[in-house]
């Protein structure tokens, strides 16, 4: 579920935290990294839980419409099929998954009023009304659920629920969105433990992530000795903290990870500078890393082997 880019972001954030508070030990950083990984998977599970709870509101909606003294034609045709369909039923009827939700206490993380408001707002959309009035097949149901999920991500109540429950929602949002979509598209499934397929893999989390964190800490001085001469007229002590950390991580990858192409590393950290640092950082990081890579290549210190991964 996690990509190398998301791992880079997490390591960058940890190094920034340590820079702001040098009393934080390396052991504590590694522990915090493990917590980051666990929270990413929990956020994926929580996203499924919230979607289930929003759909469940249709049951009460159906009861209210059926109990009206003068129901409209729409009220008469209304059903709770946004909840009772085989995709969502595959979530709320999955005992293994429901035990996970219960064990993690997800029911305590949501605001029931917000859940109802999200459903009520989506229930007013033309897409939902058309779905209710149609003989929807499994494909139409999936399309509607994906539309509901898109609607949720633009809804202030939904984002407040996610942000209040998980501090990593904004950083991991794109990954979680992709994972939830993939899960929905794979439903229905007889595999009750399909969610385990979304547990972050060891290659990304351990072989790359832990190594990047540990080596960037252990070899900080060595890496800075490569960076400082390339800065030329720049005073490295006056650089933006994030820029310094991005350069450290990039040179760490270039020197310590032979299967990751240097150009991939350069592009990745330029993108991170664009997203997390100052307006001028993208060009600065690009220029410094380009020169660093050329210097390492000419000195024979950029030893790359294999094709590596591009994420």
C-alpha positions as CSV (number, residue, x, y, z in Angstrom):
1,X,0.0,0.0,0.0
2,X,2.8,2.4,0.9
3,X,5.0,3.7,-1.9
4,X,8.6,4.7,-1.7
5,X,7.6,8.3,-2.0
6,X,5.3,8.1,1.0
7,X,8.2,6.5,3.0
8,X,10.5,9.3,1.9
9,X,8.0,11.8,3.3
10,X,7.8,10.0,6.6
11,X,11.5,9.8,7.0
12,X,11.8,13.5,6.1
13,X,9.3,14.4,8.7
14,X,11.1,12.4,11.4
15,X,14.4,14.1,10.6
16,X,12.7,17.4,10.7
17,X,11.3,16.6,14.1
18,X,14.7,15.6,15.4
19,X,16.2,18.8,14.1
20,X,13.6,20.8,16.1
21,X,14.2,18.7,19.2
22,X,17.7,17.1,19.5
23,X,16.7,15.3,22.7
24,X,14.8,12.8,20.5
25,X,16.9,9.7,20.3
26,X,17.5,7.5,17.2
27,X,15.6,4.7,18.9
28,X,12.6,7.0,19.4
29,X,12.8,8.0,15.7
30,X,12.7,4.3,14.6
31,X,9.8,3.7,16.9
32,X,8.0,6.7,15.5
33,X,8.6,5.4,12.0
34,X,7.0,2.1,12.9
35,X,4.0,4.0,14.3
36,X,3.8,5.9,11.0
37,X,3.6,2.6,9.1
38,X,0.9,1.2,11.4
39,X,-1.2,4.4,11.2
40,X,-1.2,4.3,7.4
41,X,-2.7,0.8,7.4
42,X,-5.2,1.8,10.2
43,X,-6.2,4.8,8.2
44,X,-7.0,2.5,5.2
45,X,-9.2,0.4,7.5
46,X,-10.9,3.4,9.0
47,X,-11.7,4.7,5.6
48,X,-13.6,1.5,4.8
49,X,-15.4,1.7,8.1
50,X,-16.5,5.3,7.6
51,X,-17.8,4.5,4.1
52,X,-19.7,1.6,5.6
53,X,-21.3,3.8,8.2
54,X,-22.3,6.5,5.7
55,X,-24.0,3.8,3.5
56,X,-25.7,2.4,6.6
57,X,-27.6,5.7,7.0
58,X,-29.8,4.6,4.1
59,X,-31.5,2.1,6.3
60,X,-33.0,4.8,8.5
61,X,-33.7,7.0,5.5
62,X,-35.8,4.1,4.0
63,X,-37.7,3.7,7.2
64,X,-38.5,7.5,7.4
65,X,-39.7,7.5,3.8
66,X,-41.9,4.5,4.2
67,X,-43.5,5.9,7.3
68,X,-44.6,9.2,5.6
69,X,-48.3,9.9,5.5
70,X,-48.1,11.0,1.9
71,X,-45.0,9.5,0.4
72,X,-43.9,10.6,-3.0
73,X,-43.2,8.2,-5.9
74,X,-39.5,8.5,-5.1
75,X,-40.2,7.7,-1.4
76,X,-42.2,4.6,-2.5
77,X,-39.4,3.4,-4.8
78,X,-36.6,4.1,-2.2
79,X,-34.5,1.2,-0.9
80,X,-31.4,0.9,1.2
81,X,-29.5,-0.7,-1.7
82,X,-26.5,1.6,-1.2
83,X,-26.0,-0.4,2.0
84,X,-27.5,-3.8,1.2
85,X,-25.6,-4.2,-2.2
86,X,-23.0,-7.0,-2.4
87,X,-20.0,-4.7,-2.2
88,X,-20.9,-2.9,1.0
89,X,-22.5,-6.1,2.4
90,X,-19.1,-7.7,1.8
91,X,-17.7,-5.2,4.3
92,X,-20.3,-5.1,7.0
93,X,-20.9,-8.9,6.7
94,X,-17.2,-9.7,7.0
95,X,-16.7,-10.9,10.5
96,X,-12.9,-10.7,10.3
97,X,-13.1,-7.1,9.2
98,X,-15.7,-6.1,11.7
99,X,-13.6,-7.5,14.5
100,X,-10.7,-5.4,13.3
101,X,-12.9,-2.3,13.3
102,X,-14.1,-3.2,16.9
103,X,-10.6,-4.0,18.2
104,X,-9.3,-0.6,16.9
105,X,-12.2,1.2,18.5
106,X,-13.2,3.0,15.2
107,X,-16.8,3.6,16.5
108,X,-15.3,6.0,19.0
109,X,-13.5,8.0,16.3
110,X,-16.5,9.1,14.4
111,X,-19.1,11.8,14.8
112,X,-22.5,10.3,14.2
113,X,-24.0,13.7,13.3
114,X,-21.3,14.3,10.7
115,X,-21.9,10.8,9.2
116,X,-25.6,11.6,8.8
117,X,-24.9,15.0,7.3
118,X,-22.5,13.5,4.7
119,X,-25.2,10.9,3.8
120,X,-28.0,13.5,3.6
121,X,-25.9,15.8,1.4
122,X,-25.0,13.0,-1.0
123,X,-28.6,11.7,-1.0
124,X,-29.6,15.0,-2.6
125,X,-27.4,14.5,-5.6
126,X,-28.8,13.5,-9.0
127,X,-26.4,10.6,-9.2
128,X,-27.9,9.0,-6.0
129,X,-31.5,9.7,-7.0
130,X,-30.9,8.1,-10.4
131,X,-29.3,5.1,-8.8
132,X,-32.2,4.6,-6.4
133,X,-34.7,4.7,-9.3
134,X,-32.8,2.4,-11.6
135,X,-32.4,-1.4,-11.7
136,X,-28.7,-1.0,-10.8
137,X,-26.4,-3.9,-11.6
138,X,-23.1,-4.5,-9.8
139,X,-21.2,-2.2,-12.2
140,X,-23.6,0.7,-11.6
141,X,-23.4,0.1,-7.8
142,X,-19.6,0.3,-8.0
143,X,-19.7,3.5,-10.0
144,X,-22.1,5.0,-7.4
145,X,-19.9,4.0,-4.5
146,X,-16.8,5.5,-6.2
147,X,-18.8,8.7,-6.8
148,X,-19.9,8.7,-3.2
149,X,-16.3,8.3,-2.1
150,X,-15.2,11.2,-4.4
151,X,-18.0,13.3,-2.9
152,X,-16.9,12.4,0.6
153,X,-13.3,13.6,0.0
154,X,-14.6,17.0,-1.0
155,X,-16.9,17.2,2.0
156,X,-15.8,19.2,5.1
157,X,-17.4,16.9,7.6
158,X,-15.7,13.8,6.1
159,X,-12.3,15.5,6.1
160,X,-12.8,16.6,9.7
161,X,-13.6,13.1,10.7
162,X,-10.5,11.7,9.0
163,X,-8.2,14.5,10.3
164,X,-9.4,14.2,13.9
165,X,-8.9,10.5,13.9
166,X,-5.6,10.3,12.0
167,X,-2.9,12.9,11.9
168,X,-1.5,11.4,8.7
169,X,-4.7,11.8,6.6
170,X,-3.4,14.7,4.5
171,X,0.0,13.1,3.9
172,X,-1.3,9.7,3.1
173,X,-4.5,10.8,1.3
174,X,-3.6,9.8,-2.2
175,X,-2.4,6.4,-1.1
176,X,-5.5,5.7,0.9
177,X,-7.8,6.8,-1.8
178,X,-6.1,4.5,-4.3
179,X,-6.2,1.6,-1.9
180,X,-9.9,2.1,-1.0
181,X,-10.8,2.2,-4.7
182,X,-8.8,-0.9,-5.4
183,X,-10.5,-2.7,-2.5
184,X,-14.0,-1.7,-3.7
185,X,-13.3,-2.8,-7.2
186,X,-12.2,-6.2,-6.0
187,X,-15.5,-6.8,-4.1
188,X,-17.4,-9.0,-3.7
189,X,-14.8,-11.5,-2.6
190,X,-14.8,-14.7,-0.7
191,X,-11.4,-13.8,0.8
192,X,-12.4,-12.5,4.2
193,X,-8.9,-11.4,4.9
194,X,-8.4,-9.4,1.7
195,X,-7.5,-6.3,3.7
196,X,-4.3,-8.0,4.6
197,X,-3.1,-7.6,1.0
198,X,-2.9,-3.8,1.8
199,X,-0.5,-4.2,4.7
200,X,2.7,-2.3,3.7
201,X,5.2,-4.7,2.2
202,X,8.6,-5.4,3.8
203,X,10.6,-4.3,0.7
204,X,9.2,-0.8,0.9
205,X,8.9,-0.4,4.7
206,X,12.0,-2.2,5.9
207,X,14.5,-2.7,3.1
208,X,14.0,0.8,2.0
209,X,12.4,2.9,4.7
210,X,14.2,1.6,7.8
211,X,17.5,1.7,5.9
212,X,17.0,5.2,4.6
213,X,16.2,6.4,8.1
214,X,19.1,4.6,9.8
215,X,21.7,5.4,7.2
216,X,20.7,9.0,7.0
217,X,21.3,9.2,10.8
218,X,24.4,7.1,11.0
219,X,26.2,8.7,8.1
220,X,25.0,12.3,8.5
221,X,28.5,13.9,8.7
222,X,29.8,11.8,5.7
223,X,26.8,12.9,3.6
224,X,27.1,16.5,4.6
225,X,30.8,16.4,3.5
226,X,29.6,15.7,0.0
227,X,26.9,18.4,0.1
228,X,28.7,21.4,1.6
229,X,31.3,21.8,-1.1
230,X,28.7,21.8,-3.8
231,X,26.8,24.7,-2.1
232,X,29.6,27.0,-3.2
233,X,28.3,30.5,-2.2
234,X,25.5,29.2,-0.2
235,X,25.9,29.1,3.6
236,X,24.6,25.6,4.4
237,X,23.7,26.8,7.9
238,X,21.3,29.3,6.5
239,X,19.5,26.9,4.2
240,X,15.9,26.0,4.8
241,X,15.8,23.1,7.2
242,X,13.6,21.0,4.9
243,X,16.0,21.7,2.0
244,X,19.0,20.5,4.0
245,X,17.1,17.3,5.0
246,X,16.0,16.6,1.5
247,X,19.6,17.0,0.3
248,X,20.8,14.6,3.0
249,X,18.2,12.0,2.1
250,X,19.0,12.3,-1.6
251,X,22.7,11.9,-1.2
252,X,22.0,9.0,1.1
253,X,20.0,7.3,-1.6
254,X,22.6,8.0,-4.3
255,X,25.4,6.5,-2.2
256,X,23.7,3.8,-0.2
257,X,21.0,2.4,-2.5
258,X,22.7,1.0,-5.6
259,X,19.4,-0.3,-7.1
260,X,17.7,3.1,-7.3
261,X,18.8,5.1,-10.3
262,X,20.3,8.5,-9.5
263,X,17.9,10.3,-11.9
264,X,15.0,8.7,-10.0
265,X,16.3,10.0,-6.7
266,X,16.9,13.5,-8.1
267,X,13.3,13.7,-9.5
268,X,11.8,12.4,-6.3
269,X,13.4,14.9,-4.1
270,X,12.7,17.8,-6.5
271,X,9.1,16.8,-6.2
272,X,9.2,16.7,-2.4
273,X,10.9,20.1,-2.4
274,X,8.1,21.5,-4.5
275,X,5.5,20.1,-2.1
276,X,7.0,20.6,1.3
277,X,9.5,23.4,1.1
278,X,9.8,27.0,-0.1
279,X,8.8,28.4,-3.5
280,X,12.4,28.5,-4.7
281,X,13.4,25.2,-3.3
282,X,12.5,23.1,-6.3
283,X,15.0,24.8,-8.6
284,X,17.6,24.9,-5.8
285,X,17.4,21.2,-5.0
286,X,17.4,20.3,-8.6
287,X,20.5,22.3,-9.3
288,X,22.4,21.0,-6.2
289,X,21.5,17.4,-6.8
290,X,22.3,17.5,-10.5
291,X,25.8,18.8,-9.7
292,X,26.2,16.3,-6.9
293,X,25.2,13.4,-9.2
294,X,27.7,14.5,-11.8
295,X,30.5,14.9,-9.3
296,X,29.7,11.4,-7.9
297,X,29.6,9.9,-11.4
298,X,32.9,11.5,-12.4
299,X,34.6,10.3,-9.2
300,X,33.2,6.8,-9.6
301,X,31.3,7.0,-6.3
302,X,27.8,6.7,-7.9
303,X,27.7,2.9,-8.2
304,X,24.3,1.8,-9.5
305,X,23.2,-1.7,-10.2
306,X,19.9,-3.2,-11.4
307,X,16.9,-1.4,-12.7
308,X,15.5,-0.3,-9.3
309,X,12.0,1.1,-8.9
310,X,10.6,4.4,-10.0
311,X,8.3,5.2,-7.2
